[in-house]
Amino acid sequence: MRRQTVDPRIRSKVIATWGNRCWLGMPGCSITATEDDHIIPFSHGGKDTVANLRRACKHCNAMRQDRVLSGYGATMHVVIGPPRADFGMAMQPMLRRDSIVVSFDSLLRDLCPTQSKASDGLRLAAAMAWDGAARTLAKSSEPLDVWLVRTLPRSRRHPDMLSEWIALDYDVHVIETPASETFALDLSHQEYRTAQQWYSLHLTQQAVDARMAARRQRLAALGLRHGDDTARPRW
């Protein structure tokens, strides 16, 4: 069934309480809000209440779809690093026994366990599988602990995944392997090209932490975070 329009009186209270600036701030955000966005998505039973509504621009509302704000359903983590980075070692101390890990490298190995080099077609299949799993889990209303593992924080459909992750309050972890160590490895042509793209981004944990801190300060001002605490309000 088509959901009903939010009561104008509730919308007015939302604007009076939280403002009329887009709360999401996704890549390409037009800043001025024109739509009502449910923090807990309508499809997950989110209500038309002042506590559960924030204003969003049409672009960001469409880009978000039903992806949850991390912690309002699944809790989302991302680990990114150059080709051949030791993702497993970096994640191991932080994983729970029930954590779900979606790794591009693992998917690629599963698709071609007997081949030393993957074809472009297999790499595309692994990328599509990663994207499908990541987006499905990102929409989960269950309290899952999800870890997304990949090298480049971008794709053709989503050229600035990093900004999307930060907007939705994902924890982002950067593996900072020195370029000299990566390029000293026996990289395939595809890995070498990917490594060049990775290092051209100049990503550091310090820079990403600063962006996450600024975003979380904004979320706290919107009543969606308790300061630096990771706890979320109960609805």
Contacts in CASP RR format, 6 or more apart in sequence:
PFRMAT RR
TARGET T0000
AUTHOR 0000-0000-0000
METHOD contacts of the structure
MODEL  1
MRRQTVDPRIRSKVIATWGNRCWLGMPGCSITATEDDHIIPFSHGGKDTV
ANLRRACKHCNAMRQDRVLSGYGATMHVVIGPPRADFGMAMQPMLRRDSI
VVSFDSLLRDLCPTQSKASDGLRLAAAMAWDGAARTLAKSSEPLDVWLVR
TLPRSRRHPDMLSEWIALDYDVHVIETPASETFALDLSHQEYRTAQQWYS
LHLTQQAVDARMAARRQRLAALGLRHGDDTARPRW
3 42 0 8 1.000
6 36 0 8 1.000
6 48 0 8 1.000
6 53 0 8 1.000
7 48 0 8 1.000
10 48 0 8 1.000
10 49 0 8 1.000
10 50 0 8 1.000
10 53 0 8 1.000
11 36 0 8 1.000
11 53 0 8 1.000
13 50 0 8 1.000
14 36 0 8 1.000
14 50 0 8 1.000
14 53 0 8 1.000
14 54 0 8 1.000
14 55 0 8 1.000
15 55 0 8 1.000
17 50 0 8 1.000
18 54 0 8 1.000
18 55 0 8 1.000
18 222 0 8 1.000
18 223 0 8 1.000
19 33 0 8 1.000
19 55 0 8 1.000
20 32 0 8 1.000
20 33 0 8 1.000
20 55 0 8 1.000
21 31 0 8 1.000
21 32 0 8 1.000
21 33 0 8 1.000
21 55 0 8 1.000
22 29 0 8 1.000
22 30 0 8 1.000
22 31 0 8 1.000
22 32 0 8 1.000
22 33 0 8 1.000
22 55 0 8 1.000
22 56 0 8 1.000
22 57 0 8 1.000
22 60 0 8 1.000
23 33 0 8 1.000
23 37 0 8 1.000
23 54 0 8 1.000
23 55 0 8 1.000
23 56 0 8 1.000
23 222 0 8 1.000
24 37 0 8 1.000
24 56 0 8 1.000
24 57 0 8 1.000
24 60 0 8 1.000
24 61 0 8 1.000
24 63 0 8 1.000
24 64 0 8 1.000
24 167 0 8 1.000
25 31 0 8 1.000
25 60 0 8 1.000
25 167 0 8 1.000
26 59 0 8 1.000
26 60 0 8 1.000
26 63 0 8 1.000
26 64 0 8 1.000
26 163 0 8 1.000
26 164 0 8 1.000
26 167 0 8 1.000
27 63 0 8 1.000
27 159 0 8 1.000
27 160 0 8 1.000
27 163 0 8 1.000
27 164 0 8 1.000
28 59 0 8 1.000
28 60 0 8 1.000
29 57 0 8 1.000
29 59 0 8 1.000
29 60 0 8 1.000
30 57 0 8 1.000
30 58 0 8 1.000
30 59 0 8 1.000
30 60 0 8 1.000
31 57 0 8 1.000
32 57 0 8 1.000
33 55 0 8 1.000
33 56 0 8 1.000
33 57 0 8 1.000
34 55 0 8 1.000
34 56 0 8 1.000
34 57 0 8 1.000
34 58 0 8 1.000
35 55 0 8 1.000
35 56 0 8 1.000
35 57 0 8 1.000
35 58 0 8 1.000
35 61 0 8 1.000
36 48 0 8 1.000
36 53 0 8 1.000
36 55 0 8 1.000
36 56 0 8 1.000
37 53 0 8 1.000
37 54 0 8 1.000
37 55 0 8 1.000
37 56 0 8 1.000
37 60 0 8 1.000
37 61 0 8 1.000
37 64 0 8 1.000
38 46 0 8 1.000
38 47 0 8 1.000
38 48 0 8 1.000
38 52 0 8 1.000
38 53 0 8 1.000
39 46 0 8 1.000
39 52 0 8 1.000
39 53 0 8 1.000
39 54 0 8 1.000
39 69 0 8 1.000
39 72 0 8 1.000
39 224 0 8 1.000
40 46 0 8 1.000
40 47 0 8 1.000
40 52 0 8 1.000
40 68 0 8 1.000
40 72 0 8 1.000
40 141 0 8 1.000
40 235 0 8 1.000
41 66 0 8 1.000
41 68 0 8 1.000
41 139 0 8 1.000
41 141 0 8 1.000
43 66 0 8 1.000
44 66 0 8 1.000
44 68 0 8 1.000
44 73 0 8 1.000
44 141 0 8 1.000
46 52 0 8 1.000
46 235 0 8 1.000
47 235 0 8 1.000
51 233 0 8 1.000
51 235 0 8 1.000
52 235 0 8 1.000
54 222 0 8 1.000
54 224 0 8 1.000
56 64 0 8 1.000
60 167 0 8 1.000
63 164 0 8 1.000
64 168 0 8 1.000
65 139 0 8 1.000
66 139 0 8 1.000
67 135 0 8 1.000
67 138 0 8 1.000
67 139 0 8 1.000
67 168 0 8 1.000
68 74 0 8 1.000
68 138 0 8 1.000
68 139 0 8 1.000
68 140 0 8 1.000
68 141 0 8 1.000
68 168 0 8 1.000
69 168 0 8 1.000
69 169 0 8 1.000
69 219 0 8 1.000
69 224 0 8 1.000
70 76 0 8 1.000
70 168 0 8 1.000
70 169 0 8 1.000
70 170 0 8 1.000
70 171 0 8 1.000
71 143 0 8 1.000
71 169 0 8 1.000
71 232 0 8 1.000
72 232 0 8 1.000
73 140 0 8 1.000
73 141 0 8 1.000
73 142 0 8 1.000
73 143 0 8 1.000
73 144 0 8 1.000
74 137 0 8 1.000
74 138 0 8 1.000
74 140 0 8 1.000
74 141 0 8 1.000
74 142 0 8 1.000
74 143 0 8 1.000
74 144 0 8 1.000
74 145 0 8 1.000
74 146 0 8 1.000
75 143 0 8 1.000
75 144 0 8 1.000
75 145 0 8 1.000
75 146 0 8 1.000
76 137 0 8 1.000
76 138 0 8 1.000
76 146 0 8 1.000
76 148 0 8 1.000
76 165 0 8 1.000
76 168 0 8 1.000
76 169 0 8 1.000
76 170 0 8 1.000
76 171 0 8 1.000
77 94 0 8 1.000
77 145 0 8 1.000
77 146 0 8 1.000
77 147 0 8 1.000
77 148 0 8 1.000
77 170 0 8 1.000
77 171 0 8 1.000
77 172 0 8 1.000
77 173 0 8 1.000
78 147 0 8 1.000
78 148 0 8 1.000
78 149 0 8 1.000
78 150 0 8 1.000
78 153 0 8 1.000
78 165 0 8 1.000
78 170 0 8 1.000
78 171 0 8 1.000
78 172 0 8 1.000
78 173 0 8 1.000
79 87 0 8 1.000
79 90 0 8 1.000
79 91 0 8 1.000
79 147 0 8 1.000
79 148 0 8 1.000
79 149 0 8 1.000
79 173 0 8 1.000
79 175 0 8 1.000
80 149 0 8 1.000
80 150 0 8 1.000
80 151 0 8 1.000
80 152 0 8 1.000
80 153 0 8 1.000
80 162 0 8 1.000
80 172 0 8 1.000
80 173 0 8 1.000
80 174 0 8 1.000
80 175 0 8 1.000
80 203 0 8 1.000
81 87 0 8 1.000
81 151 0 8 1.000
81 174 0 8 1.000
81 175 0 8 1.000
81 176 0 8 1.000
81 177 0 8 1.000
81 198 0 8 1.000
81 203 0 8 1.000
82 151 0 8 1.000
82 175 0 8 1.000
82 177 0 8 1.000
82 179 0 8 1.000
82 182 0 8 1.000
82 194 0 8 1.000
82 195 0 8 1.000
82 198 0 8 1.000
82 199 0 8 1.000
83 151 0 8 1.000
83 182 0 8 1.000
83 185 0 8 1.000
83 187 0 8 1.000
83 191 0 8 1.000
83 194 0 8 1.000
83 195 0 8 1.000
83 198 0 8 1.000
84 177 0 8 1.000
84 182 0 8 1.000
84 185 0 8 1.000
84 187 0 8 1.000
84 191 0 8 1.000
85 151 0 8 1.000
85 175 0 8 1.000
85 177 0 8 1.000
85 182 0 8 1.000
86 175 0 8 1.000
87 103 0 8 1.000
87 105 0 8 1.000
87 149 0 8 1.000
87 175 0 8 1.000
90 173 0 8 1.000
90 175 0 8 1.000
91 101 0 8 1.000
91 147 0 8 1.000
91 149 0 8 1.000
91 173 0 8 1.000
94 173 0 8 1.000
95 101 0 8 1.000
95 145 0 8 1.000
95 147 0 8 1.000
96 145 0 8 1.000
98 145 0 8 1.000
99 145 0 8 1.000
99 146 0 8 1.000
99 147 0 8 1.000
100 137 0 8 1.000
100 144 0 8 1.000
100 145 0 8 1.000
100 146 0 8 1.000
100 147 0 8 1.000
101 147 0 8 1.000
101 149 0 8 1.000
102 130 0 8 1.000
102 133 0 8 1.000
102 134 0 8 1.000
102 137 0 8 1.000
102 146 0 8 1.000
102 147 0 8 1.000
102 148 0 8 1.000
102 149 0 8 1.000
103 130 0 8 1.000
103 149 0 8 1.000
103 150 0 8 1.000
104 126 0 8 1.000
104 127 0 8 1.000
104 130 0 8 1.000
104 149 0 8 1.000
104 150 0 8 1.000
104 151 0 8 1.000
105 149 0 8 1.000
106 149 0 8 1.000
107 126 0 8 1.000
107 129 0 8 1.000
107 130 0 8 1.000
108 118 0 8 1.000
108 122 0 8 1.000
108 123 0 8 1.000
108 126 0 8 1.000
111 118 0 8 1.000
111 122 0 8 1.000
111 125 0 8 1.000
111 126 0 8 1.000
111 129 0 8 1.000
112 118 0 8 1.000
112 119 0 8 1.000
112 122 0 8 1.000
115 122 0 8 1.000
117 188 0 8 1.000
118 126 0 8 1.000
118 190 0 8 1.000
123 190 0 8 1.000
127 155 0 8 1.000
130 148 0 8 1.000
130 150 0 8 1.000
131 155 0 8 1.000
131 157 0 8 1.000
134 148 0 8 1.000
137 144 0 8 1.000
137 146 0 8 1.000
138 146 0 8 1.000
138 168 0 8 1.000
140 146 0 8 1.000
148 170 0 8 1.000
151 194 0 8 1.000
151 198 0 8 1.000
152 194 0 8 1.000
152 197 0 8 1.000
152 198 0 8 1.000
152 201 0 8 1.000
153 160 0 8 1.000
153 161 0 8 1.000
153 162 0 8 1.000
153 165 0 8 1.000
153 201 0 8 1.000
153 203 0 8 1.000
154 160 0 8 1.000
154 161 0 8 1.000
154 162 0 8 1.000
155 161 0 8 1.000
158 164 0 8 1.000
162 172 0 8 1.000
162 203 0 8 1.000
162 208 0 8 1.000
165 172 0 8 1.000
166 172 0 8 1.000
166 208 0 8 1.000
166 211 0 8 1.000
166 212 0 8 1.000
166 215 0 8 1.000
167 215 0 8 1.000
169 212 0 8 1.000
169 215 0 8 1.000
169 216 0 8 1.000
169 219 0 8 1.000
169 224 0 8 1.000
169 225 0 8 1.000
171 212 0 8 1.000
172 208 0 8 1.000
172 212 0 8 1.000
173 205 0 8 1.000
174 203 0 8 1.000
174 204 0 8 1.000
174 205 0 8 1.000
174 208 0 8 1.000
176 204 0 8 1.000
176 205 0 8 1.000
179 195 0 8 1.000
179 199 0 8 1.000
182 195 0 8 1.000
182 199 0 8 1.000
183 192 0 8 1.000
183 195 0 8 1.000
187 195 0 8 1.000
216 225 0 8 1.000
216 227 0 8 1.000
216 228 0 8 1.000
217 227 0 8 1.000
219 225 0 8 1.000
220 226 0 8 1.000
220 227 0 8 1.000
223 233 0 8 1.000
224 232 0 8 1.000
224 233 0 8 1.000
225 232 0 8 1.000
226 232 0 8 1.000
226 233 0 8 1.000
END
